[in-house]
Amino acid sequence: YKRQLVVDLDPAAAREVALGQETCFGIQPLPRNAVVFETRPSSGVRAAPRDWIQDLVTAVEQPPYQGDLETLASRHTRLSTSEDFAALAQWAEAQFVSFGFATRREVVSVNGNASGNVVADKSGRGPGPRDLIVVTAHLDSINVEGGEAASAPGADDNASGSAAVLAMARLLATHEATHDMRFMLFGGE
């Protein structure tokens, strides 16, 4: 899955944006008459609501989510190679363990420095082979303009997403799922 943003830029303006500071995006011209996206007509048929899904949604509670969000955004930075990030990755792994998930850490290299992913797994109860449901967010945060030492608590980048992954894991920990589940919090996005 790849996200795309389509904009109409004058070629000179596009060059100016592309030559500015280091970016995490690229600018590419579209071929003439290219189909960027298609709008497909709705079939008008919606799946029937599933009670067990609604029960899980109803069970979401604000205090645990808010507590996780506040913990994640409480550090000076969540730069993926920082000590603050490492401490929060360890805290997140402990949360998954407390929910009963099998966990592991995956080391990843970010510009020659170590970072890591937190991975939590729960086996499904259905007959094999089972599908794998993956829920992810990036645990790290950066302050592009301020540099590595700058404050980057990142409530919206992406502590809110990481807190949501923890909330889903908390709810699904006791759910008898048919498929295997994997929750991942990434470092070095």
LUMROPA-454975 format. One line per 5 residues: number of its first residue (from 1); their letters; for each residue x, y, z of N, C-alpha, C. Coordinates in Angstrom, 3 decimals. Example, Ala and Ser with C-alpha at 12.3 -4.5 7.8 and 13.67 -1.06 7.14 Angstrom:
1> as> 13.190:-5.690:7.800:12.300:-4.500:7.800:13.200:-3.300:7.800; 12.850:-2.250:7.080:13.670:-1.060:7.140:12.900:0.030:7.870
! end
This chain:
1> ykrql> 0.845:-1.170:0.000:0.000:0.000:0.000:0.887:1.228:0.000; 0.587:2.143:-0.870:1.380:3.352:-0.993:0.432:4.541:-1.012; 0.744:5.564:-0.212:-0.085:6.761:-0.219:0.362:7.686:-1.334; -0.580:8.317:-1.969:-0.296:9.250:-3.053:-1.009:10.569:-2.776; -0.367:11.645:-3.090:-0.980:12.964:-3.043:-0.781:13.567:-4.419
6> vvdld> -1.863:13.907:-5.067:-1.788:14.458:-6.415:-2.067:15.957:-6.316; -1.138:16.755:-6.822:-1.295:18.202:-6.806:-0.949:18.745:-8.183; -1.466:19.907:-8.479:-1.170:20.575:-9.739:-0.168:21.681:-9.433; 1.095:21.463:-9.801:2.148:22.437:-9.547:2.756:22.898:-10.858; 3.047:24.172:-10.900:3.833:24.708:-11.999:5.211:24.048:-11.933
11> paaar> 5.810:23.627:-13.056:7.114:22.948:-13.026:8.186:23.720:-12.255; 8.201:25.039:-12.358:9.202:25.830:-11.640:8.968:25.725:-10.129; 7.714:25.772:-9.704:7.401:25.640:-8.281:7.761:24.242:-7.781; 7.540:23.229:-8.587:7.877:21.862:-8.210:9.386:21.730:-7.995; 10.179:22.330:-8.881:11.633:22.271:-8.720:12.061:22.971:-7.442
16> evalg> 11.430:24.098:-7.133:11.773:24.848:-5.925:11.486:24.013:-4.682; 10.344:23.348:-4.641:9.992:22.499:-3.497:10.960:21.333:-3.414; 11.264:20.714:-4.525:12.128:19.532:-4.546:13.567:19.860:-4.161; 14.010:21.094:-4.365:15.390:21.461:-4.071:15.561:22.085:-2.698; 14.486:22.183:-1.942:14.559:22.783:-0.613:15.253:21.873:0.373
21> qetcf> 14.833:21.930:1.619:15.416:21.095:2.661:15.138:19.623:2.388; 15.849:18.787:3.161:15.642:17.342:3.032:14.160:17.028:3.256; 13.614:16.209:2.384:12.193:15.882:2.479:12.001:14.377:2.595; 10.816:13.996:2.998:10.469:12.572:3.055:9.450:12.260:1.963; 9.542:12.997:0.854:8.627:12.760:-0.254:9.359:13.007:-1.561
26> giqpl> 8.755:12.580:-2.620:9.310:12.823:-3.942:8.266:13.470:-4.822; 8.712:14.159:-5.822:7.800:14.801:-6.773:8.061:14.169:-8.132; 7.006:13.653:-8.718:7.126:13.026:-10.030:6.004:13.535:-10.920; 6.329:13.845:-12.166:5.275:14.281:-13.075:4.414:13.082:-13.483; 3.144:13.352:-13.716:2.239:12.318:-14.208:2.248:12.333:-15.727
31> prnav> 2.202:11.165:-16.323:2.077:11.140:-17.787:0.738:11.758:-18.190; 0.697:12.326:-19.382:-0.546:12.915:-19.888:-1.656:11.889:-19.902; -2.837:12.324:-19.509:-4.044:11.492:-19.513:-3.948:10.264:-18.613; -3.087:10.317:-17.610:-2.966:9.186:-16.681:-4.186:9.145:-15.768; -4.652:7.957:-15.479:-5.747:7.777:-14.520:-5.116:7.671:-13.148
36> vfetr> -5.393:8.637:-12.294:-4.799:8.667:-10.971:-5.627:7.827:-10.006; -6.910:7.965:-10.065:-7.794:7.124:-9.270:-9.112:7.004:-10.004; -9.799:5.953:-9.715:-11.092:5.718:-10.340:-12.164:5.733:-9.269; -13.267:6.338:-9.575:-14.408:6.270:-8.688:-15.310:5.159:-9.191; -15.479:4.172:-8.355:-16.311:3.042:-8.744:-17.674:3.182:-8.096
41> pssgv> -18.704:2.876:-8.840:-20.047:3.003:-8.261:-20.241:1.995:-7.132; -20.939:2.439:-6.122:-21.241:1.574:-4.995:-22.263:0.529:-5.408; -22.094:-0.661:-4.884:-23.071:-1.716:-5.179:-24.358:-1.479:-4.399; -24.289:-0.600:-3.393:-25.464:-0.319:-2.578:-25.699:-1.377:-1.521; -24.897:-2.433:-1.524:-25.066:-3.510:-0.562:-24.018:-3.353:0.531
46> raapr> -24.476:-3.277:1.733:-23.568:-3.180:2.874:-23.624:-4.474:3.652; -22.502:-4.832:4.212:-22.473:-6.032:5.047:-23.310:-5.781:6.296; -23.941:-6.816:6.750:-24.733:-6.709:7.973:-23.806:-6.427:9.152; -24.235:-5.583:10.074:-23.398:-5.309:11.253:-23.117:-6.600:12.014; -21.951:-6.677:12.578:-21.590:-7.843:13.378:-21.577:-7.430:14.838
51> dwiqd> -22.368:-8.095:15.623:-22.513:-7.736:17.036:-21.189:-7.779:17.784; -20.344:-8.777:17.509:-19.100:-8.906:18.256:-18.160:-7.736:17.980; -18.209:-7.195:16.753:-17.386:-6.025:16.436:-17.905:-4.810:17.189; -19.211:-4.614:17.171:-19.794:-3.484:17.904:-19.502:-3.600:19.397; -19.536:-4.802:19.933:-19.221:-4.994:21.350:-17.786:-4.553:21.657
56> lvtav> -16.849:-4.873:20.760:-15.464:-4.447:20.957:-15.338:-2.929:20.877; -15.997:-2.332:19.892:-15.947:-0.871:19.741:-16.525:-0.195:20.977; -17.635:-0.709:21.478:-18.281:-0.138:22.660:-17.389:-0.270:23.894; -16.551:-1.298:23.917:-15.698:-1.545:25.078:-14.481:-0.629:25.153; -14.204:0.140:24.107:-13.067:1.061:24.143:-13.320:2.099:25.233
61> eqppy> -12.336:2.258:26.103:-12.457:3.213:27.206:-11.426:4.320:27.056; -11.833:5.533:27.344:-10.936:6.674:27.194:-9.775:6.667:28.183; -9.981:6.364:29.471:-8.844:6.492:30.407:-7.604:5.666:30.034; -7.720:4.379:29.668:-6.484:3.666:29.295:-5.834:4.238:28.035; -6.655:4.595:27.048:-6.107:5.179:25.822:-5.405:6.500:26.141
66> qgdle> -6.058:7.350:26.903:-5.483:8.646:27.242:-4.198:8.474:28.056; -4.202:7.514:28.973:-2.996:7.256:29.759:-1.838:6.817:28.881; -2.106:5.925:27.923:-1.061:5.493:27.000:-0.559:6.664:26.161; -1.489:7.475:25.670:-1.112:8.634:24.855:-0.243:9.602:25.660; -0.619:9.857:26.896:0.158:10.772:27.731:1.545:10.201:28.023
71> tlasr> 1.624:8.904:28.272:2.934:8.271:28.501:3.811:8.408:27.262; 3.245:8.106:26.099:4.011:8.154:24.856:4.472:9.568:24.509; 3.665:10.564:24.807:4.013:11.951:24.462:4.725:12.680:25.601; 5.055:11.962:26.677:5.649:12.621:27.841:7.161:12.816:27.734; 7.801:12.137:26.817:9.254:12.229:26.686:9.647:13.436:25.849
76> htrls> 10.872:13.888:26.039:11.377:15.020:25.261:11.335:14.706:23.766; 11.686:13.487:23.435:11.704:13.090:22.029:11.381:11.607:21.916; 10.907:11.223:20.753:10.782:9.810:20.405:11.582:9.550:19.126; 12.652:10.299:18.943:13.567:10.045:17.836:13.977:8.583:17.941; 13.886:7.849:16.850:14.007:6.389:16.896:15.355:5.850:17.353
81> tsedf> 16.373:6.690:17.431:17.685:6.230:17.899:18.026:6.815:19.269; 17.050:7.432:19.923:17.305:8.079:21.206:17.035:7.134:22.378; 17.573:7.502:23.540:17.313:6.746:24.771:15.830:6.825:25.143; 15.204:7.982:24.909:13.770:8.113:25.202:12.952:7.117:24.376; 13.301:6.975:23.092:12.595:6.011:22.247:12.785:4.599:22.792
86> aalaq> 14.023:4.244:23.127:14.309:2.894:23.632:13.506:2.600:24.894; 13.400:3.592:25.781:12.632:3.404:27.017:11.147:3.195:26.711; 10.621:3.957:25.761:9.205:3.806:25.411:8.944:2.501:24.670; 9.890:2.051:23.856:9.738:0.754:23.186:9.691:-0.356:24.232; 10.541:-0.251:25.236:10.537:-1.240:26.319:9.210:-1.183:27.088
91> waeaq> 8.725:0.018:27.347:7.430:0.178:28.031:6.302:-0.427:27.194; 6.297:-0.156:25.893:5.241:-0.690:25.019:5.291:-2.212:24.989; 6.500:-2.771:24.918:6.620:-4.227:24.935:6.055:-4.798:26.230; 6.319:-4.148:27.344:5.775:-4.600:28.625:4.242:-4.542:28.628; 3.674:-3.546:27.954:2.207:-3.466:27.861:1.665:-4.686:27.130
96> fvsfg> 2.271:-5.013:25.978:1.834:-6.179:25.208:1.962:-7.455:26.038; 3.062:-7.593:26.769:3.261:-8.772:27.617:2.149:-8.840:28.666; 1.810:-7.690:29.259:0.751:-7.682:30.284:-0.607:-8.072:29.707; -0.793:-7.893:28.408:-2.043:-8.308:27.755:-2.012:-9.795:27.395; -0.844:-10.434:27.539:-0.733:-11.854:27.247:-0.185:-12.188:25.875
101> fatrr> 0.393:-11.224:25.187:0.938:-11.463:23.854:2.381:-11.957:23.940; 2.770:-12.782:22.983:4.175:-13.139:22.805:4.830:-11.967:22.097; 5.963:-11.503:22.598:6.593:-10.310:22.021:8.027:-10.602:21.597; 8.501:-9.732:20.733:9.904:-9.745:20.346:10.266:-8.347:19.863; 11.559:-8.079:19.834:12.058:-6.821:19.307:12.849:-7.128:18.044
106> evvsv> 12.657:-6.321:17.030:13.426:-6.423:15.791:14.325:-5.203:15.711; 15.610:-5.425:15.573:16.561:-4.316:15.457:16.559:-3.844:14.014; 16.472:-2.529:13.842:16.578:-1.924:12.519:17.640:-0.832:12.576; 18.291:-0.613:11.450:19.325:0.411:11.373:18.735:1.678:10.782; 18.989:2.791:11.451:18.543:4.099:10.980:19.785:4.978:10.869
111> ngnas> 20.181:5.253:9.642:21.383:6.066:9.398:22.589:5.536:10.174; 22.735:4.221:10.218:23.874:3.604:10.891:23.715:3.437:12.389; 22.609:3.877:12.949:22.358:3.737:14.383:21.227:2.734:14.608; 21.220:2.125:15.779:20.221:1.105:16.077:18.903:1.714:16.546; 17.825:1.169:16.024:16.472:1.443:16.482:15.790:0.087:16.546
116> gnvva> 14.493:0.079:16.653:13.835:-1.218:16.704:12.340:-1.149:16.591; 11.791:-2.303:16.270:10.340:-2.487:16.201:9.921:-3.358:17.372; 8.736:-3.094:17.894:8.139:-3.932:18.921:7.053:-4.748:18.223; 7.137:-6.073:18.350:6.203:-6.973:17.678:5.523:-7.831:18.731; 4.185:-7.898:18.666:3.409:-8.702:19.607:2.477:-9.612:18.813
121> dksgr> 2.484:-10.891:19.136:1.705:-11.875:18.390:0.737:-12.635:19.288; -0.390:-13.012:18.688:-1.366:-13.888:19.340:-1.886:-14.840:18.276; -1.820:-16.127:18.573:-2.307:-17.133:17.629:-3.831:-17.184:17.649; -4.389:-17.379:16.465:-5.827:-17.539:16.353:-6.256:-18.936:16.741; -7.553:-19.142:16.828:-8.108:-20.435:17.233:-8.658:-21.230:16.055
126> gpgpr> -8.618:-20.656:14.864:-9.164:-21.336:13.697:-8.218:-22.409:13.182; -8.748:-23.284:12.324:-7.900:-24.325:11.738:-6.878:-23.692:10.791; -5.726:-24.317:10.690:-4.696:-23.791:9.802:-4.925:-24.205:8.371; -4.323:-23.540:7.440:-3.540:-22.320:7.653:-4.469:-21.127:7.912; -4.046:-20.264:8.839:-4.849:-19.096:9.205:-4.279:-17.852:8.532
131> dlivv> -5.138:-16.857:8.347:-4.674:-15.560:7.863:-4.005:-14.824:9.016; -3.257:-13.790:8.684:-2.592:-12.959:9.680:-3.152:-11.548:9.578; -3.695:-11.058:10.677:-4.206:-9.695:10.761:-3.101:-8.851:11.393; -2.672:-7.774:10.711:-1.572:-6.940:11.187:-2.103:-5.538:11.484; -1.770:-5.038:12.676:-2.162:-3.689:13.094:-0.876:-2.950:13.451
136> tahld> -0.649:-1.792:12.814:0.631:-1.113:13.000:0.485:0.390:13.229; 1.537:0.956:13.774:1.714:2.412:13.872:3.212:2.633:14.075; 3.667:3.846:13.833:5.087:4.107:14.117:5.197:4.745:15.488; 6.099:4.192:16.270:6.292:4.612:17.655:7.177:5.843:17.749; 7.990:6.068:16.732:8.933:7.174:16.782:8.299:8.491:16.350
141> sinve> 9.035:9.565:16.595:8.625:10.897:16.172:9.889:11.704:15.915; 9.809:12.644:14.994:10.964:13.498:14.717:10.526:14.952:14.615; 11.476:15.815:14.787:11.279:17.239:14.590:12.228:17.612:13.450; 11.723:17.599:12.227:12.558:17.792:11.048:13.295:19.125:11.102; 12.611:20.172:11.492:13.229:21.503:11.467:14.211:21.721:12.606
146> ggeaa> 13.994:21.056:13.744:14.827:21.321:14.913:16.052:20.458:15.048; 16.154:19.394:14.276:17.307:18.507:14.378:17.126:17.454:15.453; 18.170:16.638:15.614:18.085:15.480:16.506:17.858:15.835:17.967; 18.360:16.959:18.443:18.220:17.318:19.851:16.903:18.036:20.155; 16.131:18.337:19.117:14.901:19.112:19.300:13.813:18.283:19.967
151> sapga> 12.911:18.979:20.611:11.752:18.343:21.225:10.888:17.698:20.137; 10.497:16.452:20.373:9.641:15.747:19.418:8.767:14.741:20.165; 7.876:15.243:21.054:7.018:14.306:21.792:5.950:13.669:20.908; 5.560:14.343:19.835:4.730:13.777:18.787:3.407:13.171:19.181; 2.560:13.912:19.884:1.238:13.376:20.231:0.486:12.947:18.984
156> ddnas> 0.612:13.746:17.903:-0.081:13.401:16.657:0.860:12.735:15.656; 2.109:12.494:16.043:3.095:11.880:15.131:3.971:10.900:15.894; 3.572:9.805:16.189:2.291:9.171:16.031:1.927:8.502:17.344; 2.046:9.247:18.442:1.657:8.694:19.739:0.185:8.303:19.733; -0.649:9.076:19.055:-2.082:8.743:19.009:-2.299:7.418:18.290
161> gsaav> -1.568:7.165:17.219:-1.690:5.893:16.510:-1.140:4.736:17.328; -0.015:4.955:18.010:0.560:3.907:18.858:-0.363:3.584:20.021; -0.977:4.610:20.612:-1.939:4.381:21.703:-3.148:3.608:21.186; -3.547:3.863:19.947:-4.672:3.122:19.358:-4.305:1.653:19.146; -3.079:1.379:18.712:-2.636:-0.011:18.554:-2.668:-0.716:19.912
166> lamar> -2.191:-0.047:20.955:-2.233:-0.634:22.297:-3.675:-0.851:22.754; -4.563:0.093:22.443:-5.978:-0.063:22.817:-6.598:-1.274:22.125; -6.291:-1.448:20.841:-6.827:-2.610:20.124:-6.265:-3.914:20.688; -4.978:-3.920:20.998:-4.378:-5.120:21.573:-5.010:-5.439:22.924; -5.240:-4.403:23.722:-5.866:-4.588:25.037:-7.242:-5.235:24.875
171> llath> -8.016:-4.750:23.913:-9.367:-5.282:23.698:-9.353:-6.688:23.106; -8.426:-6.940:22.196:-8.403:-8.219:21.500:-7.624:-9.309:22.238; -7.000:-8.944:23.353:-6.207:-9.910:24.108:-7.038:-11.109:24.557; -8.278:-10.891:24.916:-9.125:-11.987:25.394:-10.138:-12.437:24.346; -10.082:-11.835:23.175:-11.009:-12.199:22.097:-10.538:-13.494:21.447
176> eathd> -11.445:-14.414:21.256:-11.128:-15.704:20.621:-11.161:-15.528:19.103; -10.076:-15.011:18.552:-10.011:-14.733:17.117:-9.761:-16.009:16.323; -10.318:-16.048:15.137:-10.075:-17.164:14.224:-8.670:-17.067:13.650; -8.252:-15.866:13.274:-6.973:-15.652:12.596:-5.894:-15.214:13.586; -4.640:-15.363:13.174:-3.513:-14.890:13.966:-3.500:-13.365:13.927
181> mrfml> -3.017:-12.750:15.010:-2.939:-11.289:15.087:-1.502:-10.880:15.372; -1.076:-9.798:14.749:0.242:-9.227:14.993:0.068:-7.722:15.152; 0.597:-7.202:16.263:0.598:-5.764:16.527:2.048:-5.320:16.461; 2.309:-4.250:15.679:3.684:-3.784:15.505:3.775:-2.279:15.718; 4.770:-1.889:16.503:5.093:-0.485:16.675:6.494:-0.298:16.103
186> fgge> 6.587:0.534:15.067:7.825:0.688:14.312:8.716:1.800:14.843; 10.010:1.568:14.767:11.016:2.597:14.975:11.692:2.856:13.640; 12.150:4.046:13.431:12.819:4.353:12.163:11.868:4.363:11.004; 10.686:4.878:11.232:9.621:4.944:10.223:10.180:5.225:8.857
! end
